Structure formats: structure tokens, C-alpha cells
Amino acid sequence: MFKKLLVPIDGSELSHQAIQQGLDLARQLGASIQGFVVEAMPALPTMGTHLANYQREVAEHEATTEAHAQRLLKLFSTAAADAGVAFEGAYERNDDVAGAIAGIADRHACDMIVMATHGRGAFGELLFGSQTKRVMSLSKLPLLVLH
């Protein structure tokens, strides 16, 4: 039934739990995992920003975010290999985290999304929003939410 699980991660303690739970579920189902990291876009320049400085800041941001994403995906890949689960990793820069998650699930023909939620409560969601709820509204796939 479920052959490919999407597990988005961000490096938090909750995402480490999502990795372990996703691997356990994939092993039980005989499924593979698509690991995914969404990194923020570089900040836009402000008034008075010199073009050369901005270009340098963008290049530094891109190098830093790529290194972060690659490090997370390597850790996930190693854990998947240890668990005997087929793994593919991907990352993208996008300020629309939920949209990026729903998009890659479609592009990579995933059957289910497994993700952790911070569970901030109503006030926290008002302040920070809920990526999990947005993914649920954007995707027609089953969503396993870990808390």
C-alpha cells in the first residue's frame, strides 16, 4: 500500500524522532524513504545595501544552507542504510516550507508524509503558524504526525 514515505527534517530533536519513526515504519511496510530538507531563502536587501555586499551575503547563505542540508541528509542516509531502508535525499531553498513539502511529495510519487510537529498550541500557532496544518491542507496524501 505505502511504498515511498516522505520524511521532511530540519535538524531539530523532533526531526530526529521523525527519522527513527519513519525508518521503523518503512521497514515494517517494506517502503523506501524520501528525506527532505527545506532551507530558507536569503534575506532580501535593505535600502542602502551595496550590491557587492549583498551578493557576498547571498553566496555565504547559499553555502551555509547547502552544507547544513547535506549534513542532515547524510545523517539520515546513514541511519537508513543501518536500518536496511532504501533512501533518497533532496533539499531546496524555499520560504514556503509547507508548499515545498507538498510539492516534493507529488514530484517524487510519495504515498505518505511522516512529519513531526512542535505542538505549540493555539497561541503558538497564532504567532508562528503550523507547517503541519498547511501541509495537510495542500496535500491529498495521508499524513502521519508525530508529536
Secondary structure, DSSP 8 states (H G I E B T S, - for coil): ---EEEEEE-SSHHHHHHHHHHHHHHHHHT-EEEEEEEE-------TT--HHHHHHHHHHHHHHHHHHHHHHHHHHHHHHHHHT--EEEEEEE-S-HHHHHHHHHHHTT-SEEEEE----HHHHHHHH--HHHHHHHH--S-EEEE-
